[in-house]
Amino acid sequence: MAVVGIADGHAKPPLLAIGEAKWNDTMGVAHIERLMHIRELIAQGGRYDTTGTRLLCFSGAGFNDKAHAAAESSPSIQLVDLAGLYAQA
C-alpha cells in the first residue's frame, strides 16, 4: 500500500506512507525492514519526498516483540492490529 500526498507548487509530492497487511501471519521486524528498504529505493528514485514517510503494518495475527520494539523506537513506524483498527471505527 502507498499513500501519496499532493505536491505544493514545484515540490515533489510527499510519500505519506507505505505499508503492508497480513491476516494470518504474525508480523516481525523483517516486514518493517522491507518497508524501510522500499522507502530508501523510492527516495533514491527522486520522484517523491520521503522525509516524512510513515511505515504502516497491519496484522490480523499481531506482531512479535521485535516489531513492537522497532515501533517504540521510531515514530515513523505504526503497528495496527485488529483491536486498534476497530477501535478507530
N, CA, C and O atoms as a GROMACS GRO file, in nm:
protein
  356
    1MET      N    1   0.084  -0.115   0.000
    1MET     CA    2   0.000   0.000   0.000
    1MET      C    3   0.090   0.123   0.000
    1MET      O    4   0.196   0.123   0.063
    2ALA      N    5   0.048   0.224  -0.070
    2ALA     CA    6   0.121   0.351  -0.072
    2ALA      C    7   0.020   0.466  -0.069
    2ALA      O    8  -0.086   0.460  -0.132
    3VAL      N    9   0.055   0.570   0.006
    3VAL     CA   10  -0.030   0.689   0.014
    3VAL      C   11   0.055   0.808  -0.027
    3VAL      O   12   0.156   0.838   0.036
    4VAL      N   13   0.012   0.876  -0.132
    4VAL     CA   14   0.087   0.990  -0.185
    4VAL      C   15   0.004   1.116  -0.164
    4VAL      O   16  -0.116   1.118  -0.193
    5GLY      N   17   0.068   1.221  -0.115
    5GLY     CA   18   0.002   1.350  -0.094
    5GLY      C   19   0.011   1.436  -0.218
    5GLY      O   20   0.066   1.396  -0.320
    6ILE      N   21  -0.043   1.554  -0.208
    6ILE     CA   22  -0.043   1.649  -0.319
    6ILE      C   23   0.080   1.738  -0.307
    6ILE      O   24   0.114   1.786  -0.199
    7ALA      N   25   0.148   1.757  -0.420
    7ALA     CA   26   0.268   1.841  -0.422
    7ALA      C   27   0.231   1.987  -0.405
    7ALA      O   28   0.129   2.034  -0.456
    8ASP      N   29   0.315   2.058  -0.333
    8ASP     CA   30   0.298   2.202  -0.312
    8ASP      C   31   0.380   2.276  -0.416
    8ASP      O   32   0.503   2.276  -0.410
    9GLY      N   33   0.315   2.338  -0.512
    9GLY     CA   34   0.387   2.413  -0.615
    9GLY      C   35   0.477   2.322  -0.698
    9GLY      O   36   0.429   2.230  -0.764
   10HIS      N   37   0.608   2.350  -0.695
   10HIS     CA   38   0.703   2.273  -0.774
   10HIS      C   39   0.772   2.165  -0.692
   10HIS      O   40   0.864   2.099  -0.742
   11ALA      N   41   0.730   2.146  -0.569
   11ALA     CA   42   0.792   2.044  -0.484
   11ALA      C   43   0.750   1.905  -0.530
   11ALA      O   44   0.650   1.888  -0.600
   12LYS      N   45   0.827   1.807  -0.490
   12LYS     CA   46   0.792   1.668  -0.517
   12LYS      C   47   0.671   1.632  -0.432
   12LYS      O   48   0.657   1.682  -0.320
   13PRO      N   49   0.584   1.546  -0.482
   13PRO     CA   50   0.472   1.502  -0.398
   13PRO      C   51   0.525   1.421  -0.280
   13PRO      O   52   0.617   1.340  -0.296
   14PRO      N   53   0.468   1.441  -0.163
   14PRO     CA   54   0.515   1.364  -0.047
   14PRO      C   55   0.459   1.222  -0.049
   14PRO      O   56   0.341   1.199  -0.077
   15LEU      N   57   0.546   1.128  -0.020
   15LEU     CA   58   0.502   0.991   0.002
   15LEU      C   59   0.468   0.984   0.150
   15LEU      O   60   0.557   0.976   0.234
   16LEU      N   61   0.339   0.988   0.181
   16LEU     CA   62   0.295   0.997   0.320
   16LEU      C   63   0.315   0.867   0.396
   16LEU      O   64   0.353   0.868   0.513
   17ALA      N   65   0.289   0.754   0.330
   17ALA     CA   66   0.301   0.625   0.398
   17ALA      C   67   0.316   0.513   0.298
   17ALA      O   68   0.266   0.519   0.186
   18ILE      N   69   0.386   0.409   0.341
   18ILE     CA   70   0.386   0.282   0.270
   18ILE      C   71   0.357   0.175   0.375
   18ILE      O   72   0.392   0.190   0.492
   19GLY      N   73   0.293   0.068   0.332
   19GLY     CA   74   0.258  -0.032   0.431
   19GLY      C   75   0.235  -0.168   0.372
   19GLY      O   76   0.239  -0.191   0.252
   20GLU      N   77   0.211  -0.259   0.466
   20GLU     CA   78   0.189  -0.399   0.432
   20GLU      C   79   0.082  -0.453   0.526
   20GLU      O   80   0.076  -0.413   0.642
   21ALA      N   81   0.000  -0.543   0.476
   21ALA     CA   82  -0.105  -0.604   0.558
   21ALA      C   83  -0.096  -0.756   0.547
   21ALA      O   84  -0.076  -0.812   0.439
   22LYS      N   85  -0.112  -0.821   0.661
   22LYS     CA   86  -0.115  -0.967   0.670
   22LYS      C   87  -0.234  -1.005   0.756
   22LYS      O   88  -0.267  -0.936   0.852
   23TRP      N   89  -0.298  -1.114   0.722
   23TRP     CA   90  -0.412  -1.158   0.802
   23TRP      C   91  -0.372  -1.265   0.903
   23TRP      O   92  -0.393  -1.249   1.023
   24ASN      N   93  -0.314  -1.374   0.856
   24ASN     CA   94  -0.283  -1.489   0.942
   24ASN      C   95  -0.138  -1.495   0.988
   24ASN      O   96  -0.102  -1.588   1.061
   25ASP      N   97  -0.057  -1.402   0.950
   25ASP     CA   98   0.085  -1.404   0.985
   25ASP      C   99   0.116  -1.302   1.094
   25ASP      O  100   0.074  -1.186   1.086
   26THR      N  101   0.189  -1.345   1.195
   26THR     CA  102   0.241  -1.251   1.293
   26THR      C  103   0.354  -1.175   1.226
   26THR      O  104   0.447  -1.236   1.173
   27MET      N  105   0.345  -1.045   1.227
   27MET     CA  106   0.446  -0.964   1.159
   27MET      C  107   0.564  -0.938   1.252
   27MET      O  108   0.547  -0.924   1.373
   28GLY      N  109   0.682  -0.931   1.193
   28GLY     CA  110   0.804  -0.908   1.268
   28GLY      C  111   0.887  -0.796   1.210
   28GLY      O  112   0.843  -0.723   1.121
   29VAL      N  113   1.005  -0.783   1.263
   29VAL     CA  114   1.093  -0.674   1.222
   29VAL      C  115   1.134  -0.688   1.075
   29VAL      O  116   1.166  -0.587   1.011
   30ALA      N  117   1.134  -0.808   1.021
   30ALA     CA  118   1.169  -0.826   0.879
   30ALA      C  119   1.070  -0.752   0.789
   30ALA      O  120   1.108  -0.699   0.684
   31HIS      N  121   0.944  -0.748   0.827
   31HIS     CA  122   0.844  -0.675   0.749
   31HIS      C  123   0.875  -0.525   0.752
   31HIS      O  124   0.865  -0.456   0.650
   32ILE      N  125   0.913  -0.476   0.869
   32ILE     CA  126   0.947  -0.334   0.883
   32ILE      C  127   1.074  -0.302   0.805
   32ILE      O  128   1.082  -0.198   0.739
   33GLU      N  129   1.173  -0.389   0.813
   33GLU     CA  130   1.298  -0.367   0.739
   33GLU      C  131   1.274  -0.365   0.589
   33GLU      O  132   1.338  -0.289   0.516
   34ARG      N  133   1.182  -0.448   0.541
   34ARG     CA  134   1.149  -0.448   0.398
   34ARG      C  135   1.087  -0.314   0.358
   34ARG      O  136   1.120  -0.259   0.253
   35LEU      N  137   0.998  -0.262   0.442
   35LEU     CA  138   0.938  -0.132   0.413
   35LEU      C  139   1.043  -0.021   0.417
   35LEU      O  140   1.037   0.072   0.336
   36MET      N  141   1.138  -0.030   0.509
   36MET     CA  142   1.247   0.069   0.515
   36MET      C  143   1.328   0.066   0.385
   36MET      O  144   1.364   0.170   0.331
   37HIS      N  145   1.355  -0.055   0.337
   37HIS     CA  146   1.431  -0.070   0.213
   37HIS      C  147   1.354  -0.012   0.095
   37HIS      O  148   1.411   0.056   0.010
   38ILE      N  149   1.225  -0.038   0.090
   38ILE     CA  150   1.141   0.018  -0.017
   38ILE      C  151   1.144   0.170  -0.010
   38ILE      O  152   1.155   0.237  -0.114
   39ARG      N  153   1.133   0.225   0.110
   39ARG     CA  154   1.138   0.372   0.125
   39ARG      C  155   1.271   0.427   0.075
   39ARG      O  156   1.274   0.531   0.010
   40GLU      N  157   1.381   0.358   0.104
   40GLU     CA  158   1.512   0.402   0.055
   40GLU      C  159   1.519   0.399  -0.097
   40GLU      O  160   1.572   0.492  -0.159
   41LEU      N  161   1.466   0.293  -0.158
   41LEU     CA  162   1.468   0.284  -0.305
   41LEU      C  163   1.384   0.394  -0.368
   41LEU      O  164   1.424   0.453  -0.468
   42ILE      N  165   1.270   0.424  -0.308
   42ILE     CA  166   1.185   0.532  -0.360
   42ILE      C  167   1.256   0.665  -0.345
   42ILE      O  168   1.250   0.749  -0.435
   43ALA      N  169   1.322   0.686  -0.233
   43ALA     CA  170   1.397   0.811  -0.212
   43ALA      C  171   1.507   0.826  -0.317
   43ALA      O  172   1.528   0.935  -0.370
   44GLN      N  173   1.576   0.718  -0.347
   44GLN     CA  174   1.682   0.722  -0.449
   44GLN      C  175   1.627   0.753  -0.586
   44GLN      O  176   1.695   0.815  -0.668
   45GLY      N  177   1.504   0.712  -0.612
   45GLY     CA  178   1.441   0.741  -0.742
   45GLY      C  179   1.414   0.889  -0.762
   45GLY      O  180   1.406   0.935  -0.876
   46GLY      N  181   1.401   0.964  -0.653
   46GLY     CA  182   1.389   1.108  -0.662
   46GLY      C  183   1.253   1.162  -0.702
   46GLY      O  184   1.237   1.283  -0.719
   47ARG      N  185   1.156   1.077  -0.719
   47ARG     CA  186   1.024   1.125  -0.765
   47ARG      C  187   0.938   1.178  -0.651
   47ARG      O  188   0.854   1.266  -0.672
   48TYR      N  189   0.957   1.124  -0.530
   48TYR     CA  190   0.874   1.161  -0.416
   48TYR      C  191   0.961   1.212  -0.301
   48TYR      O  192   1.078   1.176  -0.288
   49ASP      N  193   0.901   1.296  -0.219
   49ASP     CA  194   0.965   1.341  -0.095
   49ASP      C  195   0.934   1.236   0.012
   49ASP      O  196   0.818   1.218   0.050
   50THR      N  197   1.036   1.167   0.060
   50THR     CA  198   1.017   1.059   0.156
   50THR      C  199   1.060   1.099   0.298
   50THR      O  200   1.071   1.014   0.386
   51THR      N  201   1.085   1.227   0.320
   51THR     CA  202   1.136   1.268   0.452
   51THR      C  203   1.037   1.241   0.565
   51THR      O  204   1.080   1.221   0.679
   52GLY      N  205   0.909   1.241   0.538
   52GLY     CA  206   0.810   1.216   0.643
   52GLY      C  207   0.732   1.088   0.625
   52GLY      O  208   0.627   1.070   0.687
   53THR      N  209   0.782   0.998   0.540
   53THR     CA  210   0.709   0.875   0.510
   53THR      C  211   0.696   0.786   0.633
   53THR      O  212   0.795   0.752   0.698
   54ARG      N  213   0.572   0.747   0.663
   54ARG     CA  214   0.546   0.655   0.774
   54ARG      C  215   0.541   0.513   0.721
   54ARG      O  216   0.501   0.489   0.606
   55LEU      N  217   0.580   0.420   0.804
   55LEU     CA  218   0.576   0.278   0.770
   55LEU      C  219   0.461   0.216   0.850
   55LEU      O  220   0.462   0.220   0.973
   56LEU      N  221   0.363   0.160   0.780
   56LEU     CA  222   0.243   0.106   0.844
   56LEU      C  223   0.237  -0.045   0.825
   56LEU      O  224   0.248  -0.095   0.713
   57CYS      N  225   0.218  -0.116   0.935
   57CYS     CA  226   0.200  -0.260   0.929
   57CYS      C  227   0.064  -0.294   0.990
   57CYS      O  228   0.034  -0.255   1.103
   58PHE      N  229  -0.018  -0.366   0.915
   58PHE     CA  230  -0.149  -0.409   0.960
   58PHE      C  231  -0.146  -0.561   0.971
   58PHE      O  232  -0.104  -0.629   0.878
   59SER      N  233  -0.191  -0.614   1.085
   59SER     CA  234  -0.188  -0.758   1.103
   59SER      C  235  -0.308  -0.808   1.182
   59SER      O  236  -0.340  -0.755   1.288
   60GLY      N  237  -0.372  -0.909   1.128
   60GLY     CA  238  -0.481  -0.975   1.199
   60GLY      C  239  -0.430  -1.067   1.308
   60GLY      O  240  -0.503  -1.096   1.404
   61ALA      N  241  -0.306  -1.114   1.295
   61ALA     CA  242  -0.247  -1.208   1.392
   61ALA      C  243  -0.158  -1.139   1.495
   61ALA      O  244  -0.118  -1.201   1.592
   62GLY      N  245  -0.128  -1.012   1.474
   62GLY     CA  246  -0.046  -0.938   1.570
   62GLY      C  247   0.100  -0.924   1.528
   62GLY      O  248   0.136  -0.949   1.412
   63PHE      N  249   0.182  -0.885   1.623
   63PHE     CA  250   0.323  -0.850   1.597
   63PHE      C  251   0.411  -0.915   1.702
   63PHE      O  252   0.371  -0.932   1.817
   64ASN      N  253   0.533  -0.950   1.662
   64ASN     CA  254   0.624  -1.008   1.760
   64ASN      C  255   0.694  -0.897   1.839
   64ASN      O  256   0.678  -0.778   1.810
   65ASP      N  257   0.771  -0.938   1.939
   65ASP     CA  258   0.836  -0.842   2.029
   65ASP      C  259   0.932  -0.749   1.955
   65ASP      O  260   0.942  -0.630   1.989
   66LYS      N  261   1.004  -0.801   1.855
   66LYS     CA  262   1.099  -0.717   1.782
   66LYS      C  263   1.027  -0.608   1.701
   66LYS      O  264   1.076  -0.496   1.690
   67ALA      N  265   0.912  -0.641   1.647
   67ALA     CA  266   0.834  -0.540   1.574
   67ALA      C  267   0.786  -0.432   1.670
   67ALA      O  268   0.792  -0.313   1.638
   68HIS      N  269   0.739  -0.474   1.787
   68HIS     CA  270   0.695  -0.376   1.887
   68HIS      C  271   0.811  -0.287   1.931
   68HIS      O  272   0.794  -0.166   1.947
   69ALA      N  273   0.928  -0.346   1.949
   69ALA     CA  274   1.046  -0.267   1.990
   69ALA      C  275   1.083  -0.166   1.882
   69ALA      O  276   1.117  -0.052   1.912
   70ALA      N  277   1.078  -0.208   1.755
   70ALA     CA  278   1.110  -0.116   1.645
   70ALA      C  279   1.011  -0.001   1.642
   70ALA      O  280   1.051   0.114   1.622
   71ALA      N  281   0.883  -0.030   1.661
   71ALA     CA  282   0.781   0.075   1.659
   71ALA      C  283   0.796   0.170   1.777
   71ALA      O  284   0.773   0.291   1.763
   72GLU      N  285   0.836   0.117   1.892
   72GLU     CA  286   0.856   0.202   2.009
   72GLU      C  287   0.977   0.294   1.993
   72GLU      O  288   0.981   0.402   2.053
   73SER      N  289   1.074   0.252   1.913
   73SER     CA  290   1.195   0.332   1.896
   73SER      C  291   1.186   0.432   1.783
   73SER      O  292   1.274   0.518   1.770
   74SER      N  293   1.082   0.425   1.700
   74SER     CA  294   1.071   0.516   1.586
   74SER      C  295   0.928   0.564   1.567
   74SER      O  296   0.837   0.483   1.550
   75PRO      N  297   0.907   0.695   1.571
   75PRO     CA  298   0.772   0.747   1.550
   75PRO      C  299   0.721   0.728   1.406
   75PRO      O  300   0.603   0.748   1.380
   76SER      N  301   0.809   0.690   1.314
   76SER     CA  302   0.765   0.672   1.175
   76SER      C  303   0.706   0.533   1.151
   76SER      O  304   0.655   0.505   1.042
   77ILE      N  305   0.712   0.444   1.251
   77ILE     CA  306   0.660   0.308   1.237
   77ILE      C  307   0.531   0.297   1.318
   77ILE      O  308   0.527   0.330   1.436
   78GLN      N  309   0.427   0.249   1.252
   78GLN     CA  310   0.300   0.230   1.322
   78GLN      C  311   0.250   0.089   1.297
   78GLN      O  312   0.240   0.043   1.183
   79LEU      N  313   0.218   0.020   1.407
   79LEU     CA  314   0.163  -0.114   1.401
   79LEU      C  315   0.014  -0.107   1.430
   79LEU      O  316  -0.028  -0.045   1.528
   80VAL      N  317  -0.066  -0.170   1.344
   80VAL     CA  318  -0.211  -0.166   1.361
   80VAL      C  319  -0.262  -0.310   1.365
   80VAL      O  320  -0.256  -0.383   1.266
   81ASP      N  321  -0.313  -0.349   1.482
   81ASP     CA  322  -0.374  -0.481   1.495
   81ASP      C  323  -0.525  -0.467   1.486
   81ASP      O  324  -0.577  -0.357   1.465
   82LEU      N  325  -0.596  -0.578   1.501
   82LEU     CA  326  -0.742  -0.572   1.486
   82LEU      C  327  -0.806  -0.484   1.592
   82LEU      O  328  -0.899  -0.408   1.561
   83ALA      N  329  -0.760  -0.492   1.715
   83ALA     CA  330  -0.817  -0.409   1.822
   83ALA      C  331  -0.797  -0.260   1.789
   83ALA      O  332  -0.889  -0.180   1.806
   84GLY      N  333  -0.679  -0.226   1.743
   84GLY     CA  334  -0.652  -0.086   1.706
   84GLY      C  335  -0.731  -0.041   1.586
   84GLY      O  336  -0.776   0.074   1.580
   85LEU      N  337  -0.749  -0.130   1.491
   85LEU     CA  338  -0.825  -0.095   1.371
   85LEU      C  339  -0.971  -0.071   1.405
   85LEU      O  340  -1.030   0.028   1.361
   86TYR      N  341  -1.030  -0.161   1.481
   86TYR     CA  342  -1.172  -0.147   1.511
   86TYR      C  343  -1.201  -0.046   1.619
   86TYR      O  344  -1.314   0.001   1.630
   87ALA      N  345  -1.104  -0.011   1.699
   87ALA     CA  346  -1.122   0.095   1.799
   87ALA      C  347  -1.137   0.230   1.731
   87ALA      O  348  -1.195   0.322   1.788
   88GLN      N  349  -1.085   0.242   1.609
   88GLN     CA  350  -1.092   0.367   1.534
   88GLN      C  351  -1.224   0.382   1.460
   88GLN      O  352  -1.257   0.491   1.414
   89ALA      N  353  -1.300   0.274   1.450
   89ALA     CA  354  -1.426   0.278   1.372
   89ALA      C  355  -1.535   0.349   1.447
   89ALA      O  356  -1.647   0.362   1.397
   0.00000   0.00000   0.00000
